[in-house]
Every structure is written in C-alpha cells, then in structure tokens.
Amino acid sequence: MSTSPSTPPSTPPVTLPPRVGAVGTNRWYLSAAPIVRALVHLCVPMAAAMIVGAVYNVVNAGFIGSLHDATLLAAITFGTPLLGLVMAVGGVFGVGGGALISRLFGAAETDSGQADQIKHVSSFALWGAIVTGAILGGLGLLLLGPLVSLLGADAAAVPATSAYVAVMLGFVPVLAAAFCLEQIVRAEGAARQVMIGLIASTIANVVFDVLFILVLHWGVGGAALAMGLSNLGVVVYFIVWLQRHSEHVSLAPRWFTLSPAVLKPVFGVGVGELLQSAFLIVTSLVLNNLAVAYGDSALAAMGVAVRIAQVPEFLVMGVTLGVLPLLAYSYGKGDRARLRSALRVSAVTVGGIVLLSAASVFVFRDQVFSAFVSDPSVLAIGVTILTAQLVAMIVNGFTGLLTSLFQATGRSVPAIVMSLAQGVLFIPIVLLGNLWFGLAGIIWSLTVSEGLVFLLGVVIWLASRRAIDRGLAAGSPERAEHVLESAAA
C-alpha cells in the first residue's frame, strides 16, 4: 500500500508502524492494537449483531403467528433450508474473499504491490456472488413446483410456501451480495460498521414486516419481501461505506478477474464454508425427521433447548468469526508473535465463555427451561437435550476457532476436511444412535460427533503447524507467488 498526498492524516502508511493518532482506524486494530483490545473491537460487535438477528427470528415468527394460520408458519420453516443455502453461496465468495483480503492487507505492509490484487479479489467476490445468485435464483423460479415439493411442503402448505420461496428466489442475488459484502467489510477490521449495518437491516426488516404483514396483509410473501428489501438496504450501506473509507478495496466490475491466483485461494476456503452450511441443513433435516417419531414433546423440547443455547453459542461464534481477520492479517504480514498471541487469547476467551455459560445454564437448567414450557413431559426431555447441547458447545467453540485459523492462513484442505467431517460423522452416528439407544441416541449424537470433529481438528492443527510456520517465515502464499511472478516477468 503506497502513500499519497490525499491520504488522510488519520490513516498511516502501511509500510510504517501505525501511529498513535491512528487508534481510531480499523486497520490499527488488525496491525498493532493490544490483542485484548483488538478482540473486543472485532468480536463484541459480531456477537451483538448475531444476537439481534436471533431476536429478530423470534419476532418475525411472532408477526406470522399473529395471523393464526399454521400453514404460514410452516411455509417459513420449509423455506429455511433454502435461505441457508443462499447464505452459503454468499459465504463461498465472502468468507474465501474476506480471508484472502485480510492476508493481502497484512502482506501489503511490506509489499505495496498487493494493492491491485486486493481490488481484484474484492471485485471478484462481489460480482461472483451476484452472478451465481442470479443463476440459482432464476433456476429456482423455473423449477418452483418441484423445489417446493423437495423442501417438504404438503398440499396444504404448498401455496404459502410457493409464495414465500418465489419472492425469496427473486432476491437471491441481493441476499448473496449482502453476506459477501459483510465479510469484505469485516476483512477491513470494521466490525463495528458490520454491526451497524446488520442491526439497521434488522430494524428495517421489522418495519417492513409491520407494513407488509399487518397493514397490507401480504402474508409470507410480505415477510420474504421485507427480508429482501432490508438486505438491499444493507448492500447499499456496505457499498457506500467501502467507497468512502476503503483505500484499496474496489467493487468496480473492471477489476473482476478469473485469475487462478484469485480463484484458487477464494474457492479453497469458500468451498469449505459451503460444505459446512450444506451439512448443517442436512443435519437439521435428519434430526427433525428422526425426532418426529418420538412425538411432539421431543420436537418441542428440541426447539426450546436450541433457543436457550443460542445466546452462549452466539457469544462464542462472535469470537471465532470475529478473530478471523486478525489471524489472516497477522499471517499475511508474517507476524508470528501476533498470530500466536491472538490465537491464545481467543482460545482462553472461548474457554471462559463456554465453561461459564455451560455451568450457569446447567445449574439452573430446570428453572431456565420451565420459563419456556410447563408441560412436565417436555421439561424432562428438554433438560436432557439442553445438557447434551451444552457439552457439545464446549468442544464446538474450539472447533470453530481451529476452522477460523485454517481459513485465515489459507489452508483450504484442512478447512474442507473439517467441514466434511461435521456432516460425514454426524449422519451415521445419529442413525446408529437412534437404532441402538432410541431418543437418547438422537439427543447425544450431536455431542459425540462434535467431540470427534474437535479431536480431528486438533490432529490436523498439529500436523499443519510446520506448514503455517513456513508460511509465516516466507510471508503469505499469495505474496510469495506474487514475488515469483514478478521475478519471472
């Protein structure tokens, strides 16, 4: 990154250590801020935005529920896997592109020639997400009938599900772009701006829900439209912010490229994100289909337990996702001490959150669960499910941190293996658990599979340490490749 007369006084040249006057800049938190302060800046806004999003999901269900039509609530449930797939498409380009951009920012501190590469990556990520989203949305609209049947909608729910899914498919490019841009802004270290955008989008979504559902009575179609328009607003916000505040990120189509130097690292990390999201969808479908055989009490207990465990899980995810740009920047810069310090403090933070949260909820599990339900049969099953989920959360937090480390350092194979393992291990474990132990086997299957994935992650991490150290010694793989290409030219 080179300096110029137009560079604001508060933005230091990347080839020099950040000045004290640059404390307020996002890049300072990535490059030189004390680790604890950097983690607070990066992780707290991320956790807050995720919690607000979870609250919105409850509120949105309340709007639909106020119409007293079960088929409308069913339509949203059937459409949820599709929404998860759309977000996964955005994650392919956003997570892969964001991790690469942070590494390039770090490399740019010692090699100003990375500036153009950052523009290529950001433009490819955004337009790749939009074009892919448009193709998938168009195909979905052409095959709307079969798609709705595939999602599981019965005859009564088909009209409402079709309306919800059709509107959502029309906004697929917007939804994919919103998630992609979120990751690009995070790559700049601008976690607070991401939080502002997501919370503003949530508020807009609620306002649109009131207008479209309660005033205009558009039902689930109105709910999908509200979601699409609110995400369009966040797309505009992120684009404007990047244009005004980012020196090297460019979203202009002229920087779009299909260069292997961009495609390989972006898809290497992004495909792992896609597989992980796909397996989460499959896991949810398998779990629900097996649990339904044990009656409504089991399903109700699972639903309540998931909601109770969401808050500590989101706090953990705020750390594991929020620290990724810091890890990637440190790796790209070749700063071994900062990378290890960030990883160590993050692990201690994750451990503190999961142990404190799990212990607190476990001690007061009866009181917490009874606040949601009063049915003794649901309460008895729910306490067991909640206990299993809390144990799984402990190891899952560290698994997420290891996955972020692999993504940040561009280790595509370990990231993909971790993503595959979560689905590949869970499905046989839950099927055998159901066969051998009944409902108890289903309840504890996720705990067992998460524990095995964590052990696998530790083994992969130990095996990857030397490769990561070599990358730190030579700088990021992208920087090394750039130097070789320059020498060949």
C-alpha positions as CSV (number, residue, x, y, z in Angstrom):
1,M,0.0,0.0,0.0
2,S,1.6,3.3,-1.0
3,T,1.0,6.7,0.5
4,S,-0.2,9.7,-1.4
5,P,-0.8,13.4,-0.7
6,S,-4.6,12.6,-0.5
7,T,-4.1,10.1,2.3
8,P,-6.0,11.3,5.4
9,P,-3.7,12.2,8.4
10,S,-5.5,9.5,10.5
11,T,-4.6,6.7,8.1
12,P,-0.9,5.7,8.4
13,P,1.2,4.4,5.6
14,V,1.1,0.6,5.6
15,T,4.8,0.4,5.2
16,L,5.3,2.0,8.6
17,P,4.1,1.1,12.1
18,P,0.7,2.7,12.8
19,R,1.0,6.0,14.6
20,V,-0.7,6.7,17.9
21,G,-3.1,9.1,16.1
22,A,-4.4,6.1,14.1
23,V,-6.0,4.5,17.2
24,G,-9.5,5.1,15.8
25,T,-8.8,3.4,12.5
26,N,-10.0,-0.2,11.9
27,R,-6.6,-1.2,10.3
28,W,-4.8,-0.3,13.5
29,Y,-6.8,-2.9,15.4
30,L,-5.5,-5.6,13.0
31,S,-1.9,-4.4,12.8
32,A,-0.8,-3.1,16.2
33,A,-3.5,-2.8,18.8
34,P,-3.1,-4.8,22.0
35,I,-4.7,-8.2,21.4
36,V,-7.4,-7.9,24.0
37,R,-8.4,-4.5,22.7
38,A,-8.4,-5.9,19.1
39,L,-10.6,-8.8,20.1
40,V,-13.1,-6.5,21.8
41,H,-13.2,-4.3,18.7
42,L,-13.6,-7.3,16.3
43,C,-15.7,-9.8,18.4
44,V,-18.2,-7.9,20.5
45,P,-20.0,-6.2,17.6
46,M,-20.1,-9.5,15.8
47,A,-21.7,-11.3,18.8
48,A,-24.1,-8.4,19.3
49,A,-25.3,-8.5,15.6
50,M,-25.8,-12.2,15.8
51,I,-27.9,-12.0,19.0
52,V,-30.0,-9.2,17.4
53,G,-30.5,-11.4,14.4
54,A,-31.7,-14.3,16.7
55,V,-34.1,-12.0,18.4
56,Y,-35.5,-10.9,15.0
57,N,-36.1,-14.5,14.1
58,V,-38.4,-14.8,17.1
59,V,-40.1,-11.5,16.4
60,N,-40.6,-12.4,12.7
61,A,-42.2,-15.7,13.7
62,G,-44.5,-13.7,16.1
63,F,-45.7,-11.5,13.2
64,I,-46.6,-14.5,11.1
65,G,-48.1,-16.3,14.1
66,S,-50.4,-13.3,14.8
67,L,-52.2,-14.3,11.6
68,H,-53.3,-17.6,13.2
69,D,-52.6,-19.7,10.2
70,A,-50.3,-22.7,10.8
71,T,-49.6,-23.1,7.1
72,L,-47.9,-19.7,7.1
73,L,-45.5,-20.7,9.9
74,A,-44.9,-24.0,8.1
75,A,-44.0,-22.1,4.9
76,I,-41.2,-20.2,6.7
77,T,-40.0,-23.4,8.2
78,F,-39.9,-25.1,4.8
79,G,-38.1,-22.2,3.3
80,T,-35.4,-22.0,6.0
81,P,-33.0,-24.6,4.3
82,L,-33.2,-22.7,1.1
83,L,-32.3,-19.5,2.9
84,G,-29.3,-21.3,4.5
85,L,-28.2,-22.4,1.0
86,V,-28.4,-18.9,-0.3
87,M,-26.3,-17.6,2.6
88,A,-23.8,-20.4,1.9
89,V,-23.4,-19.2,-1.7
90,G,-22.6,-15.7,-0.4
91,G,-20.2,-17.4,2.1
92,V,-18.2,-19.1,-0.7
93,F,-17.2,-15.7,-2.1
94,G,-17.4,-13.7,1.1
95,V,-15.6,-15.9,3.5
96,G,-13.0,-17.0,1.0
97,G,-12.5,-13.5,-0.4
98,G,-12.6,-11.8,3.0
99,A,-9.9,-14.1,4.4
100,L,-7.7,-13.5,1.4
101,I,-8.2,-9.7,1.5
102,S,-7.1,-9.6,5.2
103,R,-4.0,-11.7,4.3
104,L,-3.2,-9.3,1.5
105,F,-3.7,-6.3,3.8
106,G,-1.1,-7.8,6.1
107,A,1.3,-8.6,3.2
108,A,0.8,-5.0,1.9
109,E,2.6,-3.7,5.0
110,T,5.9,-4.8,3.5
111,D,4.9,-5.1,-0.2
112,S,2.9,-2.2,-1.6
113,G,2.4,-4.1,-4.9
114,Q,-0.5,-6.0,-3.3
115,A,-2.9,-3.0,-3.7
116,D,-4.2,-4.1,-7.1
117,Q,-4.6,-7.7,-6.0
118,I,-6.9,-6.5,-3.2
119,K,-9.1,-4.8,-5.8
120,H,-9.2,-7.9,-8.0
121,V,-10.2,-10.1,-5.0
122,S,-13.0,-7.8,-3.7
123,S,-14.5,-7.3,-7.2
124,F,-14.4,-11.0,-8.0
125,A,-16.0,-11.8,-4.6
126,L,-18.9,-9.4,-5.0
127,W,-19.7,-10.0,-8.7
128,G,-19.2,-13.7,-8.4
129,A,-21.7,-13.8,-5.6
130,I,-24.2,-11.7,-7.6
131,V,-23.9,-13.7,-10.8
132,T,-24.1,-17.0,-9.1
133,G,-27.0,-15.9,-7.0
134,A,-28.8,-14.7,-10.2
135,I,-28.3,-18.0,-11.9
136,L,-29.5,-20.0,-8.9
137,G,-32.5,-17.7,-8.3
138,G,-33.5,-18.0,-12.0
139,L,-33.3,-21.8,-12.0
140,G,-35.2,-21.9,-8.7
141,L,-38.1,-19.8,-10.2
142,L,-38.2,-22.1,-13.3
143,L,-38.4,-25.2,-11.1
144,L,-40.5,-23.6,-8.4
145,G,-43.0,-26.5,-8.1
146,P,-40.5,-29.4,-7.8
147,L,-38.4,-27.2,-5.4
148,V,-41.3,-26.6,-3.1
149,S,-42.1,-30.3,-3.0
150,L,-38.4,-31.1,-2.3
151,L,-38.5,-28.8,0.6
152,G,-41.2,-31.0,2.1
153,A,-44.3,-28.8,1.8
154,D,-47.5,-30.8,2.0
155,A,-50.6,-30.0,-0.1
156,A,-52.0,-27.5,2.5
157,A,-48.7,-25.6,2.8
158,V,-47.8,-25.6,-1.0
159,P,-49.5,-22.2,-1.8
160,A,-47.9,-20.3,1.1
161,T,-44.5,-22.0,0.7
162,S,-44.6,-21.2,-3.1
163,A,-45.3,-17.5,-2.4
164,Y,-42.5,-17.3,0.2
165,V,-39.9,-19.2,-1.8
166,A,-40.7,-17.3,-5.1
167,V,-40.1,-13.9,-3.5
168,M,-37.0,-15.1,-1.8
169,L,-35.6,-16.5,-5.1
170,G,-36.1,-13.2,-6.7
171,F,-33.8,-11.6,-4.0
172,V,-31.1,-14.4,-4.1
173,P,-28.5,-12.1,-5.8
174,V,-29.2,-9.4,-3.1
175,L,-29.0,-11.9,-0.2
176,A,-25.8,-13.4,-1.5
177,A,-24.3,-9.9,-2.1
178,A,-25.2,-8.8,1.4
179,F,-23.5,-11.7,3.1
180,C,-20.4,-11.4,0.8
181,L,-20.1,-7.6,1.5
182,E,-20.4,-8.3,5.2
183,Q,-17.3,-10.4,5.0
184,I,-15.4,-7.9,2.9
185,V,-16.1,-5.1,5.4
186,R,-15.0,-7.4,8.2
187,A,-11.8,-8.1,6.3
188,E,-11.0,-4.4,6.8
189,G,-11.4,-4.9,10.6
190,A,-14.5,-2.8,10.5
191,A,-16.6,-5.0,12.8
192,R,-18.5,-2.0,14.3
193,Q,-19.7,-1.0,10.8
194,V,-20.8,-4.5,10.2
195,M,-22.8,-4.5,13.4
196,I,-24.4,-1.1,12.5
197,G,-25.4,-2.4,9.0
198,L,-26.9,-5.7,10.4
199,I,-28.8,-4.1,13.2
200,A,-30.1,-1.4,10.9
201,S,-31.2,-4.1,8.5
202,T,-33.0,-5.9,11.3
203,I,-34.8,-2.8,12.3
204,A,-35.8,-2.1,8.7
205,N,-37.0,-5.7,8.4
206,V,-39.3,-5.3,11.4
207,V,-40.7,-2.1,10.0
208,F,-41.3,-3.8,6.6
209,D,-42.9,-6.7,8.4
210,V,-45.4,-4.4,10.1
211,L,-46.2,-2.8,6.8
212,F,-46.4,-5.8,4.6
213,I,-47.9,-8.4,7.0
214,L,-50.0,-6.4,9.5
215,V,-51.1,-3.5,7.3
216,L,-51.2,-4.8,3.8
217,H,-51.9,-8.4,4.7
218,W,-49.4,-9.9,2.2
219,G,-48.6,-12.9,4.5
220,V,-45.4,-14.9,4.0
221,G,-44.9,-13.2,0.6
222,G,-44.7,-9.9,2.6
223,A,-42.2,-11.5,5.0
224,A,-39.9,-12.6,2.2
225,L,-40.2,-9.1,0.6
226,A,-39.4,-7.4,3.9
227,M,-36.3,-9.6,4.2
228,G,-35.2,-8.9,0.6
229,L,-35.6,-5.1,0.9
230,S,-33.8,-4.9,4.2
231,N,-30.9,-6.8,2.7
232,L,-30.9,-4.5,-0.3
233,G,-30.5,-1.6,2.2
234,V,-27.6,-3.3,3.9
235,V,-25.9,-3.9,0.5
236,V,-26.2,-0.2,-0.3
237,Y,-24.8,0.7,3.1
238,F,-21.8,-1.6,2.8
239,I,-21.0,-0.4,-0.8
240,V,-21.2,3.3,0.2
241,W,-19.0,2.7,3.3
242,L,-16.4,0.8,1.3
243,Q,-16.3,3.5,-1.4
244,R,-15.8,6.3,1.2
245,H,-13.5,4.6,3.6
246,S,-11.6,1.8,2.0
247,E,-8.4,2.8,0.2
248,H,-7.8,-0.4,-1.7
249,V,-11.0,-2.4,-1.8
250,S,-12.8,-1.9,-5.1
251,L,-16.2,-3.3,-6.2
252,A,-15.9,-2.0,-9.8
253,P,-16.5,-4.6,-12.5
254,R,-13.4,-3.5,-14.3
255,W,-11.3,-5.2,-11.6
256,F,-13.1,-8.5,-12.0
257,T,-10.7,-11.3,-12.8
258,L,-10.7,-15.1,-13.2
259,S,-7.0,-15.4,-12.4
260,P,-6.0,-18.6,-10.7
261,A,-4.2,-16.5,-8.1
262,V,-7.6,-15.2,-7.0
263,L,-9.8,-18.2,-7.7
264,K,-7.8,-20.8,-6.0
265,P,-7.5,-19.2,-2.5
266,V,-11.0,-17.9,-2.6
267,F,-12.7,-21.2,-3.5
268,G,-10.2,-23.1,-1.4
269,V,-11.6,-21.5,1.7
270,G,-15.1,-20.8,0.4
271,V,-15.9,-24.3,-0.6
272,G,-15.3,-25.4,2.9
273,E,-17.9,-22.8,4.1
274,L,-20.4,-24.1,1.5
275,L,-20.0,-27.7,2.6
276,Q,-20.3,-26.8,6.2
277,S,-23.6,-24.9,5.6
278,A,-24.9,-27.7,3.4
279,F,-24.2,-30.3,6.1
280,L,-25.9,-28.1,8.7
281,I,-29.0,-28.1,6.6
282,V,-28.8,-31.9,6.1
283,T,-28.2,-32.3,9.9
284,S,-31.3,-30.3,10.8
285,L,-33.4,-32.2,8.3
286,V,-32.2,-35.6,9.5
287,L,-32.5,-34.7,13.2
288,N,-36.1,-33.4,12.8
289,N,-37.2,-36.4,10.7
290,L,-35.9,-38.9,13.3
291,A,-37.2,-36.9,16.3
292,V,-40.7,-36.6,14.9
293,A,-41.2,-40.4,15.5
294,Y,-41.0,-39.7,19.3
295,G,-43.9,-37.3,19.3
296,D,-44.5,-33.6,19.6
297,S,-42.9,-33.4,23.0
298,A,-39.5,-34.3,21.7
299,L,-39.7,-31.8,18.8
300,A,-40.9,-29.1,21.2
301,A,-38.1,-29.8,23.7
302,M,-35.5,-29.6,20.9
303,G,-36.9,-26.3,19.7
304,V,-36.8,-24.7,23.2
305,A,-33.3,-26.2,24.0
306,V,-31.9,-24.7,20.8
307,R,-33.2,-21.3,21.7
308,I,-31.8,-21.4,25.2
309,A,-28.3,-22.5,24.0
310,Q,-28.3,-19.8,21.2
311,V,-27.1,-16.9,23.3
312,P,-23.8,-18.5,24.6
313,E,-23.3,-20.1,21.2
314,F,-23.5,-16.7,19.5
315,L,-21.1,-15.2,22.0
316,V,-18.6,-18.0,21.1
317,M,-19.2,-17.5,17.4
318,G,-18.6,-13.8,17.9
319,V,-15.1,-14.6,19.0
320,T,-14.3,-17.4,16.5
321,L,-15.6,-15.4,13.5
322,G,-14.5,-12.0,14.7
323,V,-10.9,-13.1,15.2
324,L,-10.5,-14.4,11.6
325,P,-9.5,-11.1,10.0
326,L,-6.9,-10.6,12.8
327,L,-5.4,-14.0,12.3
328,A,-5.4,-13.6,8.5
329,Y,-3.8,-10.1,8.7
330,S,-1.1,-11.3,11.1
331,Y,-0.4,-14.3,8.8
332,G,-0.1,-12.2,5.7
333,K,2.2,-9.8,7.5
334,G,4.4,-12.7,8.7
335,D,3.9,-11.6,12.3
336,R,4.3,-15.0,14.2
337,A,4.1,-13.5,17.7
338,R,0.9,-11.6,17.0
339,L,-0.8,-14.6,15.3
340,R,0.1,-16.9,18.2
341,S,-1.0,-14.3,20.8
342,A,-4.3,-13.7,19.0
343,L,-4.9,-17.5,18.9
344,R,-4.0,-18.0,22.5
345,V,-6.2,-15.1,23.9
346,S,-9.1,-16.2,21.6
347,A,-8.8,-19.8,23.0
348,V,-8.9,-18.6,26.6
349,T,-11.8,-16.3,25.8
350,V,-13.8,-19.1,24.1
351,G,-13.0,-21.5,27.0
352,G,-14.1,-18.9,29.6
353,I,-17.4,-18.2,27.8
354,V,-18.3,-21.9,27.2
355,L,-17.4,-23.1,30.7
356,L,-19.1,-20.2,32.5
357,S,-22.2,-20.3,30.3
358,A,-22.5,-24.1,30.4
359,A,-22.0,-24.2,34.1
360,S,-24.6,-21.5,34.8
361,V,-27.2,-22.9,32.5
362,F,-26.6,-26.4,33.8
363,V,-27.0,-25.4,37.4
364,F,-30.3,-23.6,36.7
365,R,-31.4,-25.8,33.9
366,D,-34.8,-26.7,35.4
367,Q,-35.6,-23.1,36.2
368,V,-34.5,-21.8,32.8
369,F,-36.4,-24.5,30.9
370,S,-39.6,-24.1,32.9
371,A,-39.7,-20.4,31.9
372,F,-40.4,-21.6,28.4
373,V,-42.6,-24.6,28.9
374,S,-44.8,-26.0,31.8
375,D,-45.5,-29.5,30.3
376,P,-43.7,-32.0,32.6
377,S,-43.1,-34.4,29.6
378,V,-41.4,-31.6,27.5
379,L,-39.5,-30.4,30.6
380,A,-38.0,-33.8,31.3
381,I,-36.8,-34.4,27.7
382,G,-35.7,-30.8,27.3
383,V,-33.4,-30.8,30.3
384,T,-31.5,-33.8,28.8
385,I,-31.3,-32.2,25.4
386,L,-30.1,-28.9,26.9
387,T,-27.4,-30.8,28.8
388,A,-26.2,-32.6,25.7
389,Q,-26.1,-29.3,23.7
390,L,-24.1,-27.5,26.4
391,V,-21.5,-30.3,26.4
392,A,-21.3,-30.1,22.6
393,M,-21.0,-26.3,22.8
394,I,-17.8,-26.6,24.8
395,V,-15.9,-28.5,22.1
396,N,-17.7,-26.8,19.2
397,G,-16.3,-23.4,20.3
398,F,-12.7,-24.7,19.9
399,T,-13.6,-26.5,16.7
400,G,-14.8,-23.1,15.3
401,L,-11.6,-21.4,16.4
402,L,-9.4,-24.1,14.6
403,T,-11.5,-23.7,11.5
404,S,-11.1,-19.9,11.5
405,L,-7.3,-20.5,11.9
406,F,-7.3,-22.8,8.8
407,Q,-9.3,-20.3,6.8
408,A,-7.2,-17.3,7.9
409,T,-4.0,-19.0,6.9
410,G,-5.4,-20.2,3.5
411,R,-5.2,-23.9,4.5
412,S,-8.0,-25.0,2.2
413,V,-7.6,-28.8,2.6
414,P,-7.9,-28.7,6.4
415,A,-10.8,-26.3,6.3
416,I,-12.7,-28.6,3.8
417,V,-11.9,-31.7,5.8
418,M,-13.3,-30.0,9.0
419,S,-16.4,-29.1,7.1
420,L,-16.9,-32.5,5.6
421,A,-16.2,-34.2,9.0
422,Q,-19.1,-32.5,10.7
423,G,-21.7,-33.9,8.3
424,V,-20.0,-37.2,7.4
425,L,-19.6,-38.2,11.1
426,F,-22.9,-37.0,12.3
427,I,-25.2,-38.8,9.9
428,P,-24.0,-42.4,10.7
429,I,-23.7,-41.6,14.4
430,V,-27.3,-40.3,14.7
431,L,-28.7,-43.2,12.7
432,L,-26.9,-45.8,14.8
433,G,-27.7,-43.8,18.0
434,N,-31.4,-43.9,17.1
435,L,-31.2,-47.6,16.2
436,W,-29.3,-48.7,19.4
437,F,-30.5,-46.2,22.0
438,G,-33.7,-44.6,20.7
439,L,-34.3,-40.9,21.6
440,A,-31.3,-40.8,23.9
441,G,-29.1,-41.8,21.0
442,I,-30.5,-38.9,18.9
443,I,-30.0,-36.4,21.7
444,W,-26.4,-37.3,22.3
445,S,-25.4,-37.9,18.7
446,L,-24.5,-34.3,18.0
447,T,-22.4,-34.2,21.2
448,V,-20.4,-37.3,20.2
449,S,-19.9,-36.1,16.6
450,E,-18.8,-32.6,17.7
451,G,-16.3,-34.2,20.1
452,L,-14.8,-36.4,17.3
453,V,-14.6,-33.4,14.9
454,F,-12.7,-31.4,17.6
455,L,-10.2,-34.2,18.1
456,L,-9.8,-34.4,14.3
457,G,-9.2,-30.6,14.2
458,V,-6.5,-30.9,16.9
459,V,-4.7,-33.6,14.9
460,I,-4.9,-31.5,11.7
461,W,-3.7,-28.4,13.6
462,L,-0.7,-30.3,15.0
463,A,0.1,-31.6,11.5
464,S,-0.3,-28.2,10.0
465,R,1.8,-26.2,12.4
466,R,5.1,-26.5,10.4
467,A,3.4,-25.5,7.2
468,I,1.8,-22.5,8.9
469,D,5.2,-21.6,10.4
470,R,6.8,-21.8,6.9
471,G,4.1,-19.5,5.5
472,L,4.8,-17.0,8.3
473,A,8.5,-17.1,7.6
474,A,8.1,-16.6,3.9
475,G,5.1,-14.3,4.1
476,S,1.7,-15.3,2.9
477,P,1.4,-17.8,0.0
478,E,-0.1,-15.0,-2.2
479,R,2.8,-12.7,-1.5
480,A,5.3,-15.4,-2.3
481,E,3.5,-16.2,-5.5
482,H,3.5,-12.5,-6.4
483,V,7.3,-12.3,-5.9
484,L,7.9,-15.4,-8.1
485,E,5.7,-14.0,-10.9
486,S,7.5,-10.6,-10.7
487,A,10.9,-12.4,-10.9
488,A,9.7,-14.4,-13.9
489,A,8.5,-11.3,-15.7
